[in-house]
Amino acid sequence: MFIYSFKAGTVRFFGVLCVTLLALITLIAFVPSYDSSVPTGAVQSDTVSYDKIKTNEDRINFLKQFGWQTEEEPVEIKEITIPTQFDKVLGAYNELQRSQGLDLAKYKNKTVTRYTYIVTNYPDYDGVVYANILVYRKRVIGGDICSADRSGFVTGFDGK
């Protein structure tokens, strides 16, 4: 015959251990996994890559993934700092980024490079159309397709 005895400290220890394990299992079950190769919310496809953007050719090929043809050289290359507080305009622009699976909020107070190209094959539009690409550490973190007109348009990379 075996007799086990527990002190109040031992019971409390196992109680805390059980609650901790239960919390850990709950976190593992409900926290989504993160794949750094594809932005959150983006359509996972073998044809769209946001990484390894090192050269001008890489940036042009990035835009070609969405069907855009551009001039060979950017019309502007500019270093910009993502503000720590988003105003109404930047908040709306970030919503556009989030709709295409990107999020500028992760890059607040970071200096990024904006490359601007002229799009040569935008359908049913006679004005100048620009493609802006925001790159941080050789990765596209945002961008848009927009017209140069005041009453123009701004879309995501897919043109929608």
Secondary structure, 3 states (H helix, E strand, C coil): CCCCCCCHHHHHHHHHHHHHHHHHHHHHHHCCCCCCCCCCCCCCCCCCCCECCCCHHHHHHHHHCCCCCECCCCCEEEEEECCCCCCHHHHHHHHHHHHCCCCHHHHCCCEEEEEEEEECCCCCCCCCEEEEEEEECCEEEEEEEEECCCCCCEECCCCC
